[in-house]
Amino acid sequence: MNHLRRVIHQLGLLQIDYVNVLVPAQYQVPFSRLGAYDRAQLDELVYRRREFTEHWAHEASIVPVDAWPLFRYRRLAHRVRPRGFERALRREPGYSRQVLARIRAQGALTAAELPSPTTGERRLPGSWYGTIPRAMAEWHFGRGRLAIADRRPDFRRVFDLSERVLSEDIRSRRVPTFAAHRALLLQAARAHGVATTGDLADYFRMPVTMVKPRLQELVDAGELHPIRVHGWTEPAYLHPEARRPRRLHATALLSPFDPVVWHRPRAARLFDFEYRLEIFLPAPKRRWGYYVLPFLLNDRLTARVDLKADRAGRRLRVQAAYLEPDTDGAQVSDALARELGTMAGWLGLESVSVGRRGPFARELAAAVRAQR
């Protein structure tokens, strides 16, 4: 568990995404760094020990509980979502207090367990929230009145009053806004090592105009070093703790929500790797596949595979496989086959099967067969 704890602190966050074609993103990002760890440990750290908590950071995320005070500026600015929900609030202004009172009286509840408004429909058409109670609970969460106490087996959030999830020390801690911005940027720099202004701003979804003066303050204080990187057109920043390894031995299948690849300009700049998550595109418009994971081998992204966990068939399906240019296919296929086998075992699947789509599929299939 200590290794998992260190990974989250090093990254500063795990982005939450429950696209479950493979495994929720917040579980896979540690797997890419630790291998086949016990996923129950993440739930233990977040929802039992409460060393980490859910918050809006880089989208919905898991963050160290000590970071909660740093996001006060974001809670204060949190807007009503989705568009149109403010009309429901105006129709029944007492409903907001009613939701909080119900949770205070009954304890932690899912949105489905919250009461309906006395006026209007329970459903919220056109919104991914689905219902007015869900939108109301999420609004209170965004404002910091509610926190996430747990997740149900179907991944539904369980909401509770923030004072019953977070300690008084955490909730009462006040960090000046600019100091909070600097702390978040330092965390982003620690996670990246070397990064441009845009990279650092994207990490916690901060506007570049907000970031630039804070970066200069960090440089003036000696907490970041301004540098130039060969081949980069923009100036960059180096975190003082960043170290250049003598060697780099790495094999990892990366989630689309991994910090290594989530900012497309950085992935292109570091790895000459064009990447886009295509799950929201119609199938005929997808170039690579539905849920495509880049494969990191040493210091390069060398391949990409469209994966699906076939739980009924107890196999990890490689639906398509592509090799990046100027890479050693034999070396990549062997390393990737081993990593796919490790992932399959971690997911409780018994085998790996490789389909025919993609020019790298045949070579990868042969490597998978050779390792059985």
Secondary structure, DSSP 8 states (H G I E B T S, - for coil): -HHHHHHHHHHS-EE----TTS--HHHHHHHHHHSS--THHHHIIIIIS-SEEEEESSSEEEEEGGGGGGGHHHHHH---SSTTHHHHHHH-TTHHHHHHHHHHHH-SB-GGGS---SSS-SB-TT-TT-BHHHHHHHHHHHHTSEEEEEE-TT--EEEEEHHHHS-HHHHH----HHHHHHHHHHHHHHHHSEEEHHHHHHHTT--HHHHHHHHHHHHHTTSSEEE--TT-SS-EEE-TT----S----EEE--TTSTTTSSHHHHHHHH-------TTS-GGG-SS-SSEEEEEETTEEEEEEEEEEETTTTEEEEEEEEE-TT--HHHHHHHHHHHHHHHHHHTT--EEEEEEESTTHHHHHHHHHHT-
